[in-house]
């Protein structure tokens, strides 16, 4: 099955969402690693814990939908 323009547009949007969430996750992970190194703790604030969980959920949602699109084209 050939991809439709709407599927292509949705996949591009998902890719952009994934890229943004992943970029932020990388920054957060680096911050956690630095916190572990300096003070022995990682996610030291409640806000960073919430952000980590939120980013994880966003990445998972995006990847699931991307997989669904790919599977629909087979």
BATIFI-778974 format. One record per atom (N, C-alpha, C): residue number from 1; residue in three letters; chain; atom name; y, x, z. Coordinates in steps of 0.1 Angstrom, whole numbers. Each point is the difference from the previous one (the first is absolute). Layout:
N
+-----+-----+-------+------+-------+-------+-------+
!   n ! res ! chain ! atom !    yy !    xx !    zz !
+-----+-----+-------+------+-------+-------+-------+
! NUM ! ala !     A !   CA !     Y !     X !     Z !
...
+-----+-----+-------+------+-------+-------+-------+
END
This chain:
74
+-----+-----+-------+------+-------+-------+-------+
!   n ! res ! chain ! atom !    yy !    xx !    zz !
+-----+-----+-------+------+-------+-------+-------+
!   1 ! unk !     A !    N !   -12 !     8 !     0 !
!   1 ! unk !     A !   CA !    12 !    -8 !     0 !
!   1 ! unk !     A !    C !    12 !     9 !     0 !
!   2 ! unk !     A !    N !    10 !    -4 !    -8 !
!   2 ! unk !     A !   CA !    12 !     8 !    -1 !
!   2 ! unk !     A !    C !    11 !    -5 !    11 !
!   3 ! unk !     A !    N !     7 !     9 !     5 !
!   3 ! unk !     A !   CA !    10 !    -3 !    11 !
!   3 ! unk !     A !    C !    11 !    -8 !    -6 !
!   4 ! unk !     A !    N !     5 !   -10 !     7 !
!   4 ! unk !     A !   CA !    12 !    -8 !    -4 !
!   4 ! unk !     A !    C !    12 !     7 !     5 !
!   5 ! unk !     A !    N !    11 !    -4 !    -6 !
!   5 ! unk !     A !   CA !    13 !     6 !     4 !
!   5 ! unk !     A !    C !     3 !    -3 !    15 !
!   6 ! unk !     A !    N !    -4 !   -12 !     5 !
!   6 ! unk !     A !   CA !     2 !    -3 !    14 !
!   6 ! unk !     A !    C !    -9 !     9 !     9 !
!   7 ! unk !     A !    N !   -12 !     3 !    -4 !
!   7 ! unk !     A !   CA !    -9 !     8 !     8 !
!   7 ! unk !     A !    C !     6 !    15 !     0 !
!   8 ! unk !     A !    N !     5 !     4 !   -11 !
!   8 ! unk !     A !   CA !     6 !    13 !    -1 !
!   8 ! unk !     A !    C !    12 !     1 !     9 !
!   9 ! unk !     A !    N !     9 !   -10 !    -1 !
!   9 ! unk !     A !   CA !    12 !     0 !     9 !
!   9 ! unk !     A !    C !    -4 !    -1 !    15 !
!  10 ! unk !     A !    N !   -10 !    -8 !     3 !
!  10 ! unk !     A !   CA !    -4 !    -1 !    14 !
!  10 ! unk !     A !    C !    -6 !    13 !     5 !
!  11 ! unk !     A !    N !    -8 !     7 !    -9 !
!  11 ! unk !     A !   CA !    -6 !    12 !     4 !
!  11 ! unk !     A !    C !    10 !    11 !     2 !
!  12 ! unk !     A !    N !    10 !     0 !    -8 !
!  12 ! unk !     A !   CA !    12 !    10 !     1 !
!  12 ! unk !     A !    C !     7 !    -2 !    14 !
!  13 ! unk !     A !    N !     3 !   -13 !     3 !
!  13 ! unk !     A !   CA !     6 !    -3 !    12 !
!  13 ! unk !     A !    C !    -8 !     4 !    12 !
!  14 ! unk !     A !    N !   -13 !    -3 !    -1 !
!  14 ! unk !     A !   CA !    -9 !     5 !    11 !
!  14 ! unk !     A !    C !     0 !    15 !     1 !
!  15 ! unk !     A !    N !     0 !     7 !   -11 !
!  15 ! unk !     A !   CA !     0 !    14 !     1 !
!  15 ! unk !     A !    C !    13 !     5 !     7 !
!  16 ! unk !     A !    N !    11 !    -6 !    -3 !
!  16 ! unk !     A !   CA !    13 !     4 !     6 !
!  16 ! unk !     A !    C !     0 !    -3 !    15 !
!  17 ! unk !     A !    N !    -6 !   -12 !     4 !
!  17 ! unk !     A !   CA !    -2 !    -3 !    14 !
!  17 ! unk !     A !    C !    -8 !    10 !     7 !
!  18 ! unk !     A !    N !   -12 !     4 !    -6 !
!  18 ! unk !     A !   CA !    -9 !     9 !     5 !
!  18 ! unk !     A !    C !     7 !    14 !     2 !
!  19 ! unk !     A !    N !     7 !     4 !   -10 !
!  19 ! unk !     A !   CA !     7 !    13 !     0 !
!  19 ! unk !     A !    C !    10 !     1 !    12 !
!  20 ! unk !     A !    N !     8 !   -11 !     1 !
!  20 ! unk !     A !   CA !    10 !     0 !    11 !
!  20 ! unk !     A !    C !    -7 !     0 !    14 !
!  21 ! unk !     A !    N !   -10 !    -8 !     1 !
!  21 ! unk !     A !   CA !    -7 !    -1 !    13 !
!  21 ! unk !     A !    C !    -7 !    14 !     3 !
!  22 ! unk !     A !    N !    -6 !     5 !   -10 !
!  22 ! unk !     A !   CA !    -6 !    13 !     2 !
!  22 ! unk !     A !    C !     9 !    11 !     3 !
!  23 ! unk !     A !    N !    12 !     1 !    -6 !
!  23 ! unk !     A !   CA !    10 !    10 !     3 !
!  23 ! unk !     A !    C !     5 !    -1 !    14 !
!  24 ! unk !     A !    N !     2 !   -12 !     5 !
!  24 ! unk !     A !   CA !     4 !    -2 !    14 !
!  24 ! unk !     A !    C !   -11 !     3 !     9 !
!  25 ! unk !     A !    N !   -13 !    -3 !    -3 !
!  25 ! unk !     A !   CA !   -11 !     3 !     8 !
!  25 ! unk !     A !    C !    -1 !    16 !     1 !
!  26 ! unk !     A !    N !     2 !     7 !   -11 !
!  26 ! unk !     A !   CA !    -1 !    14 !     1 !
!  26 ! unk !     A !    C !    10 !     6 !    10 !
!  27 ! unk !     A !    N !    12 !    -5 !     0 !
!  27 ! unk !     A !   CA !    11 !     4 !     9 !
!  27 ! unk !     A !    C !    -4 !    -3 !    14 !
!  28 ! unk !     A !    N !    -5 !   -12 !     2 !
!  28 ! unk !     A !   CA !    -4 !    -4 !    14 !
!  28 ! unk !     A !    C !   -12 !     8 !     5 !
!  29 ! unk !     A !    N !   -10 !     3 !    -9 !
!  29 ! unk !     A !   CA !   -11 !     9 !     4 !
!  29 ! unk !     A !    C !     5 !    14 !     3 !
!  30 ! unk !     A !    N !     9 !     5 !    -7 !
!  30 ! unk !     A !   CA !     5 !    13 !     3 !
!  30 ! unk !     A !    C !     7 !     0 !    13 !
!  31 ! unk !     A !    N !     8 !   -10 !     3 !
!  31 ! unk !     A !   CA !     7 !    -2 !    13 !
!  31 ! unk !     A !    C !   -11 !    -1 !    11 !
!  32 ! unk !     A !    N !   -10 !    -7 !    -2 !
!  32 ! unk !     A !   CA !   -11 !    -1 !    10 !
!  32 ! unk !     A !    C !    -6 !    13 !     3 !
!  33 ! unk !     A !    N !    -3 !     7 !   -11 !
!  33 ! unk !     A !   CA !    -6 !    14 !     2 !
!  33 ! unk !     A !    C !     9 !     9 !     7 !
!  34 ! unk !     A !    N !    13 !    -1 !    -2 !
!  34 ! unk !     A !   CA !     9 !     9 !     7 !
!  34 ! unk !     A !    C !     1 !    -4 !    14 !
!  35 ! unk !     A !    N !     0 !   -13 !     3 !
!  35 ! unk !     A !   CA !     0 !    -5 !    14 !
!  35 ! unk !     A !    C !   -12 !     5 !     7 !
!  36 ! unk !     A !    N !   -12 !     0 !    -6 !
!  36 ! unk !     A !   CA !   -12 !     4 !     6 !
!  36 ! unk !     A !    C !     1 !    15 !     3 !
!  37 ! unk !     A !    N !     5 !     8 !    -9 !
!  37 ! unk !     A !   CA !     1 !    14 !     1 !
!  37 ! unk !     A !    C !    10 !     4 !    12 !
!  38 ! unk !     A !    N !    11 !    -7 !     0 !
!  38 ! unk !     A !   CA !    11 !     4 !    10 !
!  38 ! unk !     A !    C !    -2 !    -6 !    14 !
!  39 ! unk !     A !    N !    -4 !   -13 !     1 !
!  39 ! unk !     A !   CA !    -1 !    -6 !    13 !
!  39 ! unk !     A !    C !   -14 !    -6 !     3 !
!  40 ! unk !     A !    N !    -9 !     2 !    -9 !
!  40 ! unk !     A !   CA !   -14 !    -4 !     2 !
!  40 ! unk !     A !    C !    -3 !   -15 !    -2 !
!  41 ! unk !     A !    N !    10 !    -7 !    -6 !
!  41 ! unk !     A !   CA !    -2 !   -14 !    -3 !
!  41 ! unk !     A !    C !     5 !    -2 !   -14 !
!  42 ! unk !     A !    N !    -7 !   -10 !    -7 !
!  42 ! unk !     A !   CA !     4 !    -3 !   -13 !
!  42 ! unk !     A !    C !    10 !   -11 !    -1 !
!  43 ! unk !     A !    N !    -4 !   -12 !    -3 !
!  43 ! unk !     A !   CA !    10 !   -12 !     0 !
!  43 ! unk !     A !    C !     5 !    -2 !    13 !
!  44 ! unk !     A !    N !    12 !     6 !     3 !
!  44 ! unk !     A !   CA !     5 !     0 !    13 !
!  44 ! unk !     A !    C !     9 !   -13 !     3 !
!  45 ! unk !     A !    N !     4 !    -7 !   -10 !
!  45 ! unk !     A !   CA !     8 !   -12 !     2 !
!  45 ! unk !     A !    C !    -7 !   -12 !    -5 !
!  46 ! unk !     A !    N !     3 !   -11 !     6 !
!  46 ! unk !     A !   CA !    -6 !   -12 !    -4 !
!  46 ! unk !     A !    C !     4 !    -4 !   -14 !
!  47 ! unk !     A !    N !    12 !     4 !    -4 !
!  47 ! unk !     A !   CA !     4 !    -3 !   -14 !
!  47 ! unk !     A !    C !    -8 !     8 !   -10 !
!  48 ! unk !     A !    N !    -4 !    13 !     3 !
!  48 ! unk !     A !   CA !    -8 !     7 !    -9 !
!  48 ! unk !     A !    C !   -14 !    -5 !    -1 !
!  49 ! unk !     A !    N !    -5 !    -5 !    11 !
!  49 ! unk !     A !   CA !   -13 !    -6 !     0 !
!  49 ! unk !     A !    C !     0 !   -13 !    -9 !
!  50 ! unk !     A !    N !    10 !    -8 !     2 !
!  50 ! unk !     A !   CA !     1 !   -12 !    -8 !
!  50 ! unk !     A !    C !     2 !     3 !   -15 !
!  51 ! unk !     A !    N !     9 !    10 !    -3 !
!  51 ! unk !     A !   CA !     2 !     4 !   -14 !
!  51 ! unk !     A !    C !   -13 !     5 !    -6 !
!  52 ! unk !     A !    N !    -7 !     8 !     7 !
!  52 ! unk !     A !   CA !   -13 !     6 !    -5 !
!  52 ! unk !     A !    C !   -10 !   -12 !    -4 !
!  53 ! unk !     A !    N !    -1 !   -10 !     9 !
!  53 ! unk !     A !   CA !    -9 !   -11 !    -2 !
!  53 ! unk !     A !    C !     5 !    -8 !   -12 !
!  54 ! unk !     A !    N !    13 !    -2 !    -1 !
!  54 ! unk !     A !   CA !     6 !    -8 !   -11 !
!  54 ! unk !     A !    C !    -2 !     7 !   -13 !
!  55 ! unk !     A !    N !     2 !    13 !    -1 !
!  55 ! unk !     A !   CA !    -2 !     7 !   -12 !
!  55 ! unk !     A !    C !   -15 !     0 !    -4 !
!  56 ! unk !     A !    N !    -9 !     1 !     9 !
!  56 ! unk !     A !   CA !   -14 !     0 !    -3 !
!  56 ! unk !     A !    C !    -4 !   -13 !    -6 !
!  57 ! unk !     A !    N !     5 !   -11 !     6 !
!  57 ! unk !     A !   CA !    -3 !   -14 !    -6 !
!  57 ! unk !     A !    C !     6 !    -1 !   -14 !
!  58 ! unk !     A !    N !    12 !     4 !    -2 !
!  58 ! unk !     A !   CA !     6 !    -1 !   -13 !
!  58 ! unk !     A !    C !    -8 !     8 !   -10 !
!  59 ! unk !     A !    N !    -4 !    12 !     3 !
!  59 ! unk !     A !   CA !    -8 !     8 !    -9 !
!  59 ! unk !     A !    C !   -13 !    -6 !    -3 !
!  60 ! unk !     A !    N !    -6 !    -6 !    10 !
!  60 ! unk !     A !   CA !   -13 !    -7 !    -2 !
!  60 ! unk !     A !    C !     1 !   -12 !    -9 !
!  61 ! unk !     A !    N !    11 !    -8 !     2 !
!  61 ! unk !     A !   CA !     2 !   -12 !    -8 !
!  61 ! unk !     A !    C !     3 !     4 !   -15 !
!  62 ! unk !     A !    N !     8 !    10 !    -2 !
!  62 ! unk !     A !   CA !     3 !     4 !   -13 !
!  62 ! unk !     A !    C !   -13 !     5 !    -8 !
!  63 ! unk !     A !    N !    -8 !     8 !     7 !
!  63 ! unk !     A !   CA !   -12 !     6 !    -6 !
!  63 ! unk !     A !    C !   -10 !   -11 !    -3 !
!  64 ! unk !     A !    N !    -1 !   -10 !     9 !
!  64 ! unk !     A !   CA !    -9 !   -11 !    -3 !
!  64 ! unk !     A !    C !     4 !    -8 !   -12 !
!  65 ! unk !     A !    N !    13 !    -3 !    -2 !
!  65 ! unk !     A !   CA !     5 !    -7 !   -11 !
!  65 ! unk !     A !    C !    -2 !     8 !   -13 !
!  66 ! unk !     A !    N !     3 !    13 !     1 !
!  66 ! unk !     A !   CA !    -2 !     9 !   -12 !
!  66 ! unk !     A !    C !   -15 !     0 !    -4 !
!  67 ! unk !     A !    N !    -9 !     1 !     9 !
!  67 ! unk !     A !   CA !   -14 !    -1 !    -3 !
!  67 ! unk !     A !    C !    -3 !   -13 !    -7 !
!  68 ! unk !     A !    N !     5 !   -11 !     6 !
!  68 ! unk !     A !   CA !    -3 !   -13 !    -6 !
!  68 ! unk !     A !    C !     5 !    -1 !   -15 !
!  69 ! unk !     A !    N !    12 !     6 !    -3 !
!  69 ! unk !     A !   CA !     5 !     0 !   -13 !
!  69 ! unk !     A !    C !   -10 !     8 !    -9 !
!  70 ! unk !     A !    N !    -3 !    12 !     4 !
!  70 ! unk !     A !   CA !    -9 !     8 !    -7 !
!  70 ! unk !     A !    C !   -14 !    -7 !    -3 !
!  71 ! unk !     A !    N !    -5 !    -6 !    10 !
!  71 ! unk !     A !   CA !   -13 !    -7 !    -1 !
!  71 ! unk !     A !    C !     1 !   -12 !   -10 !
!  72 ! unk !     A !    N !    11 !    -6 !     0 !
!  72 ! unk !     A !   CA !     2 !   -12 !    -9 !
!  72 ! unk !     A !    C !     0 !     5 !   -15 !
!  73 ! unk !     A !    N !     3 !    12 !    -2 !
!  73 ! unk !     A !   CA !     1 !     5 !   -14 !
!  73 ! unk !     A !    C !   -14 !     6 !    -5 !
!  74 ! unk !     A !    N !   -10 !    -1 !     7 !
!  74 ! unk !     A !   CA !   -13 !     6 !    -4 !
!  74 ! unk !     A !    C !    -8 !   -11 !    -7 !
+-----+-----+-------+------+-------+-------+-------+
END
